[in-house]
Amino acid sequence: MGDVLVTAEHLQGTLSDITFEMLAHAKPLAQALGGRVAVLLVGGTPEMTGQLGAAGMVYTVAAPAEFNPATSAAALEAALDACKPQVALVGSTAMGLDLAATAAAKRGLPMAAYCTALRVEAGHVHAVSQIYGGKLNVTSDLGSGPCVVSIASGFAQAEGGRATGEPSVQALPPPPADGRVRFKRLIEPEAGDVDITAKDVLVAIGRGIGKKEDIEVAQELAEKLGAGLAASRPIIDAGWLPKSRQVGKSGLKVKPKVYLALGISGAPEHLEGMRNATTIIAVNTDKNAPIFGVAHYGIVGDLFDVCEELMEEL
């Protein structure tokens, strides 16, 4: 039986979207392997267990609600022993990056990182991963034995993994206390002048904007569209816009009706924050930019020319 084990993530009492995205990946994978889907839930609540109806079994571990990498790593070891899965799925997230490689190294298991798709061929698990900032895809044959896969966020619909129900529950012993890593506090971004997560339309700028002074062009277009102005991480790191405007893994997740990406190449970390927008329009001079892989409409061209023509039309 080729079981698939999903390591759930939660924050401030809510299961994260990546948990349900992994369940969406896990269901067809387990079916192809002739196994079932199981979930590891560390420091969760009974309400969370009820939201994991897509799984047949939930392994629970009593622990503080706040994520602790040492505690979760020990719990994952215990779940691997209890479940003996053919595939263990861990999110390619700030939390999951502490767990997947550690588990694979300790067990001597093959691992694929930044995975966007999974399939089974002749009993072997094949994982498609993004490398070089999303510019290349590589397919790894992980064999027919146990393996670990870290799943990139945003490449499956979370709704595909949401299901209420009453999965079987097995409590695993809490791992021994490890004082080397302690949770101190959660630092959240300060509220900004604009809540980009509440905007129906976003104009987002990336490195292609060139210099700080030229942000005014995108700002003017955003105002004409009644949109919010957002940005990818390089703009924030340069200090050109505040952290509250950042979209991506280390920023905010947004789901506007329209997302206009200007000069954004589309690294996986950025796509994680915006790929669920209803309509994505990308403008980039590089015809091979990864952003075009998720865009519904794309223009290969200079963003300033496009902005000028759009403003004339508006």
C-alpha positions as CSV (number, residue, x, y, z in Angstrom):
1,M,0.0,0.0,0.0
2,G,1.5,3.3,-1.1
3,D,0.3,5.7,1.6
4,V,0.9,9.5,1.3
5,L,1.6,11.5,4.5
6,V,0.9,15.2,4.5
7,T,2.4,17.5,7.2
8,A,-0.2,20.0,8.1
9,E,0.6,23.7,8.8
10,H,-1.4,26.1,10.8
11,L,-0.9,29.6,12.1
12,Q,-2.9,31.5,14.8
13,G,-5.5,28.8,15.0
14,T,-6.1,28.4,11.2
15,L,-4.9,25.7,8.9
16,S,-2.8,27.2,6.1
17,D,-3.8,27.0,2.4
18,I,-0.6,24.9,1.7
19,T,-2.1,22.1,3.9
20,F,-5.1,21.8,1.6
21,E,-3.0,22.3,-1.5
22,M,-0.9,19.3,-0.4
23,L,-4.1,17.3,0.2
24,A,-5.2,18.1,-3.4
25,H,-1.8,16.7,-4.6
26,A,-2.0,13.7,-2.3
27,K,-5.5,12.4,-3.2
28,P,-4.8,11.3,-6.8
29,L,-1.2,10.3,-5.9
30,A,-2.5,7.9,-3.2
31,Q,-5.1,6.5,-5.5
32,A,-2.4,5.8,-8.1
33,L,-0.2,4.1,-5.5
34,G,-3.1,2.1,-4.1
35,G,-2.8,3.7,-0.7
36,R,-4.5,6.2,1.5
37,V,-3.9,9.8,2.6
38,A,-2.8,10.5,6.1
39,V,-2.1,13.8,7.8
40,L,0.3,14.8,10.6
41,L,-1.1,17.5,12.8
42,V,1.2,18.9,15.5
43,G,-0.2,21.3,18.1
44,G,-3.6,21.4,16.3
45,T,-7.2,21.4,17.6
46,P,-10.2,19.1,17.2
47,E,-11.8,21.7,14.9
48,M,-8.8,21.4,12.6
49,T,-9.1,17.6,12.6
50,G,-12.6,18.0,11.4
51,Q,-11.4,20.0,8.4
52,L,-9.1,17.3,7.2
53,G,-11.8,15.0,5.8
54,A,-9.8,14.5,2.6
55,A,-7.5,12.2,4.7
56,G,-8.3,8.8,6.0
57,M,-6.1,9.1,9.1
58,V,-4.9,12.0,11.1
59,Y,-1.9,11.6,13.4
60,T,-2.1,14.1,16.2
61,V,0.8,15.3,18.5
62,A,0.0,17.3,21.6
63,A,2.3,20.4,21.5
64,P,2.1,24.2,21.8
65,A,0.2,25.8,18.9
66,E,3.2,27.9,17.9
67,F,5.5,26.2,15.4
68,N,8.8,24.8,16.8
69,P,11.1,23.2,14.2
70,A,12.6,20.8,16.7
71,T,9.2,19.6,18.0
72,S,7.8,19.2,14.5
73,A,10.8,17.4,13.2
74,A,10.6,14.9,16.0
75,A,6.9,14.5,15.4
76,L,7.5,13.9,11.7
77,E,10.0,11.1,12.6
78,A,7.3,9.5,14.8
79,A,4.7,9.8,12.0
80,L,7.0,8.2,9.5
81,D,7.4,5.2,11.8
82,A,3.7,5.0,12.5
83,C,2.4,5.5,8.9
84,K,5.4,4.1,6.9
85,P,4.3,6.2,3.8
86,Q,5.6,5.8,0.3
87,V,5.6,9.6,0.0
88,A,5.8,12.2,2.7
89,L,4.6,15.7,1.6
90,V,5.9,18.8,3.3
91,G,5.2,22.4,2.3
92,S,8.0,24.4,0.6
93,T,7.4,27.1,3.1
94,A,9.2,28.9,6.0
95,M,8.0,26.1,8.2
96,G,8.4,23.2,5.9
97,L,12.0,24.1,4.9
98,D,13.0,23.2,8.5
99,L,11.5,19.8,8.2
100,A,11.7,18.1,4.7
101,A,15.5,18.0,4.2
102,T,16.1,17.0,7.8
103,A,13.7,14.1,7.6
104,A,15.2,12.9,4.3
105,A,18.7,13.2,5.5
106,K,18.1,11.3,8.8
107,R,16.3,8.5,6.9
108,G,18.6,8.4,3.9
109,L,15.6,9.0,1.6
110,P,15.5,10.6,-1.8
111,M,14.0,14.1,-1.8
112,A,12.6,16.5,-4.4
113,A,12.3,20.2,-3.5
114,Y,10.1,23.0,-4.9
115,C,7.8,20.4,-6.4
116,T,4.9,21.6,-8.6
117,A,3.4,18.3,-9.8
118,L,3.5,14.6,-9.0
119,R,2.7,11.5,-11.0
120,V,3.2,7.7,-10.8
121,E,4.8,5.7,-13.6
122,A,5.2,1.9,-13.2
123,G,5.1,2.3,-9.5
124,H,7.7,5.0,-9.3
125,V,7.0,8.5,-8.0
126,H,8.0,11.3,-10.4
127,A,8.2,14.8,-9.1
128,V,8.4,18.0,-11.2
129,S,10.4,20.7,-9.5
130,Q,11.1,24.4,-10.4
131,I,14.8,25.4,-10.4
132,Y,16.7,28.6,-11.3
133,G,14.0,30.9,-10.0
134,G,11.3,29.0,-12.0
135,K,13.1,29.3,-15.3
136,L,13.5,25.5,-15.6
137,N,11.5,22.4,-14.7
138,V,13.2,19.2,-13.8
139,T,11.6,15.8,-13.3
140,S,13.0,13.5,-10.7
141,D,12.4,9.7,-10.5
142,L,12.2,9.1,-6.7
143,G,11.8,5.3,-7.1
144,S,9.2,3.0,-5.6
145,G,10.4,3.3,-2.0
146,P,9.8,5.9,0.6
147,C,10.6,9.5,-0.4
148,V,10.2,13.1,0.8
149,V,8.7,15.9,-1.4
150,S,8.5,19.5,-0.5
151,I,5.5,21.1,-2.3
152,A,5.6,24.6,-3.7
153,S,2.6,26.7,-2.8
154,G,0.1,27.8,-5.4
155,F,0.3,24.9,-7.9
156,A,-2.9,23.2,-6.7
157,Q,-6.2,24.6,-5.7
158,A,-6.7,24.6,-2.0
159,E,-10.4,23.9,-2.5
160,G,-9.4,20.6,-4.1
161,G,-8.1,19.5,-0.7
162,R,-10.9,20.9,1.5
163,A,-13.4,18.3,2.8
164,T,-15.2,18.0,6.1
165,G,-15.5,14.6,7.7
166,E,-14.4,12.4,10.5
167,P,-11.1,10.8,9.7
168,S,-9.7,8.2,12.0
169,V,-7.4,9.8,14.6
170,Q,-4.3,8.3,16.2
171,A,-2.5,10.3,18.9
172,L,1.3,9.9,18.9
173,P,3.3,10.4,22.0
174,P,4.6,14.0,22.4
175,P,8.3,14.3,21.5
176,P,10.7,14.9,24.4
177,A,11.3,18.5,25.3
178,D,14.1,20.1,23.3
179,G,15.3,23.4,24.8
180,R,17.6,24.4,22.0
181,V,14.8,26.1,20.0
182,R,12.2,28.2,21.7
183,F,9.3,30.2,20.3
184,K,9.5,33.8,21.5
185,R,7.0,35.8,19.5
186,L,5.4,36.2,16.1
187,I,6.4,39.3,14.2
188,E,3.7,40.5,11.8
189,P,4.0,43.3,9.2
190,E,2.8,46.6,10.4
191,A,-0.5,47.9,8.9
192,G,0.2,50.0,5.9
193,D,-1.7,52.9,4.3
194,V,-3.3,50.5,1.9
195,D,-4.5,46.9,2.5
196,I,-3.5,45.2,-0.8
197,T,-5.3,42.0,0.2
198,A,-8.6,43.8,0.1
199,K,-8.2,45.3,-3.4
200,D,-10.1,43.9,-6.4
201,V,-7.4,45.3,-8.8
202,L,-3.7,45.4,-8.2
203,V,-0.9,46.9,-10.2
204,A,2.3,45.2,-9.2
205,I,5.8,46.3,-10.1
206,G,9.1,44.3,-10.1
207,R,12.7,44.8,-10.9
208,G,11.9,45.9,-14.4
209,I,10.6,49.2,-13.2
210,G,14.3,50.3,-13.2
211,K,14.5,53.1,-10.7
212,K,12.5,54.5,-7.8
213,E,11.5,57.6,-9.6
214,D,9.7,55.6,-12.3
215,I,7.3,54.1,-9.8
216,E,5.2,57.2,-10.3
217,V,4.2,55.8,-13.7
218,A,2.8,52.6,-12.2
219,Q,1.2,54.7,-9.4
220,E,-0.6,56.9,-11.9
221,L,-1.9,53.9,-13.8
222,A,-3.1,52.3,-10.5
223,E,-5.0,55.5,-9.6
224,K,-6.7,55.6,-13.0
225,L,-7.7,51.9,-12.5
226,G,-8.8,52.5,-8.9
227,A,-6.3,49.8,-8.0
228,G,-3.8,49.3,-5.3
229,L,0.0,49.4,-5.9
230,A,1.9,46.3,-5.0
231,A,5.4,45.0,-5.6
232,S,7.7,42.0,-5.7
233,R,10.5,41.6,-3.1
234,P,13.4,43.4,-4.9
235,I,11.4,46.6,-4.8
236,I,10.8,46.2,-1.0
237,D,14.4,45.2,-0.3
238,A,15.6,48.3,-2.1
239,G,13.4,50.4,0.2
240,W,11.3,51.9,-2.6
241,L,8.0,50.8,-1.2
242,P,7.0,49.6,2.4
243,K,6.8,46.0,3.4
244,S,3.0,46.2,3.5
245,R,3.0,46.4,-0.4
246,Q,5.0,43.1,-0.8
247,V,3.4,40.1,-2.6
248,G,4.9,36.7,-2.2
249,K,6.2,34.0,0.2
250,S,7.8,36.5,2.6
251,G,5.0,39.1,2.0
252,L,1.3,38.9,1.5
253,K,-1.0,36.5,-0.4
254,V,-3.5,38.3,-2.6
255,K,-6.5,37.1,-4.7
256,P,-7.7,40.2,-6.6
257,K,-10.0,40.0,-9.6
258,V,-7.2,41.5,-11.8
259,Y,-3.5,41.4,-11.1
260,L,-1.4,43.5,-13.5
261,A,2.3,42.5,-13.2
262,L,4.7,45.0,-14.6
263,G,8.3,44.0,-15.0
264,I,8.0,41.0,-12.7
265,S,9.9,37.9,-13.8
266,G,7.8,35.5,-11.7
267,A,10.1,33.7,-9.2
268,P,8.3,30.9,-7.4
269,E,8.3,32.9,-4.2
270,H,6.3,35.7,-5.9
271,L,3.9,33.3,-7.7
272,E,3.0,31.8,-4.3
273,G,1.5,35.1,-3.3
274,M,-0.6,35.9,-6.4
275,R,-1.2,32.9,-8.7
276,N,-4.8,32.5,-7.4
277,A,-5.8,35.9,-8.8
278,T,-8.9,35.6,-11.1
279,T,-7.1,37.3,-14.0
280,I,-3.4,37.7,-14.3
281,I,-1.9,40.1,-16.9
282,A,1.8,40.1,-17.3
283,V,4.1,42.6,-19.0
284,N,7.8,41.7,-19.4
285,T,10.5,42.2,-22.0
286,D,11.7,38.6,-21.5
287,K,9.4,36.2,-23.5
288,N,10.7,33.3,-21.3
289,A,9.9,35.0,-18.0
290,P,8.2,32.4,-15.7
291,I,5.4,34.9,-15.0
292,F,4.0,34.0,-18.5
293,G,3.5,30.4,-17.3
294,V,0.7,31.6,-14.9
295,A,-0.6,34.6,-16.7
296,H,-4.0,34.5,-18.5
297,Y,-2.8,37.4,-20.8
298,G,0.7,38.4,-21.6
299,I,2.5,41.2,-23.4
300,V,6.2,40.9,-24.4
301,G,7.2,44.5,-24.4
302,D,8.4,47.6,-22.5
303,L,6.2,48.2,-19.4
304,F,6.4,52.0,-19.8
305,D,5.1,51.8,-23.4
306,V,2.2,49.6,-22.2
307,C,1.4,51.9,-19.2
308,E,1.4,54.9,-21.6
309,E,-1.1,53.3,-24.0
310,L,-3.3,52.0,-21.1
311,M,-3.5,55.5,-19.6
312,E,-4.4,57.0,-23.0
313,E,-7.2,54.4,-23.3
314,L,-8.4,55.1,-19.8
